[in-house]
Amino acid sequence: MRQIIPFVARLNDAETAAWIAALSMAMPQERIVTFQQLSAEERVAATVAIVANPDPTQIDQLPALQWVQSLWAGVERLLTELRNPSIGIVRLEDAQLAATMAEAVLAWTLYLHRDMPAYAAQQRARVWHALPFRLPCERCVAILGLGHMGARAAQTLVANGFEVIGWTRTAKIIEGVKTFSGVATLNNVLSQADIVVCVLPLTADTRNLLNENRLAHFKTNAALINFGRGAIVNTLDLITALDRGTLSHVVLDVFEVEPLPAESALWQHEKVTVLPHISAPTHHGSAAKVVAENVARYRATGAMPKTVNRRVGY
């Protein structure tokens, strides 16, 4: 008899159906159903749930729940909304997700490295002018955040010839990357980089991390890519830095409010590229395989996968 796993999500019907189909294909020995389809007995019996922006009141109605498997890499919303601290939170660590993020980091780093924003501006002004060319090895890229995705992004940039430095909360060693750790080293890292790439998670320590003080340590005409979370960057301070010429350009894929409101000054700023949170979308098929492996180990051993450290936020 197949065991039941609740799928608890605040998604539209089409997205819910797509996820349930992918998850059901990856684990045919399980029955994946929405919260609404659970009987009273099934709600009481469920020990694991698969979640995507779940309604916390529904999670509260699963009294035996031991852990939830998130379908996203970021878990700050779950940490805020899930009231029961005894429920383990497992974030999605998918090799395909890391590869997709690394691809995006490389693509937009090349966009800045090859002066695409400047050439676009010249096109609008009908200016035919070649800008000075630099080799990738002459461009220093700093990666803020060297977790599952940041480390892969750093390695991809190294493989493409860039000088890469990295910063993280705790010390890490990555071949070909000069790494720094601890808040005391951050300003030094920022001052060395031509392009800063943020892939940090949102925690109490990273919220508003790139504020007026930090932005003042950027090289003049440096650029910023934020693929982490919107609240890590202070938007007003960022616009001020752009207007003053401290920064040459920023690529933003994440924002404090999403979708980005139509009245935001970021939309029309000539030094800002706005993306609709597309740097590393979760792939249904690859994510479902990761979830299936985690659930299979749990069924076989009773041991939960690695859970989020609620104190540090990831």
FENWOKA-V821416 format. One record per helix or strand of 2 or more residues. SS is the DSSP state (a for helix, b for strand). FROM is the first residue (numbers start at 1). TO is the last residue. Records with the same first field share a line. If there is no record, write none. Layout:
SS=FROM-TO + FROM-TO
//
This chain:
b=3-9 + 30-34 + 48-52 + 67-70 + 88-90 + 140-144 + 163-168 + 177-181 + 195-198 + 222-226 + 247-252 + 272-274
a=13-26 + 35-37 + 40-45 + 56-59 + 76-81 + 95-113 + 116-124 + 136-138 + 148-159 + 183-192 + 212-215 + 230-232 + 235-244 + 284-301
//
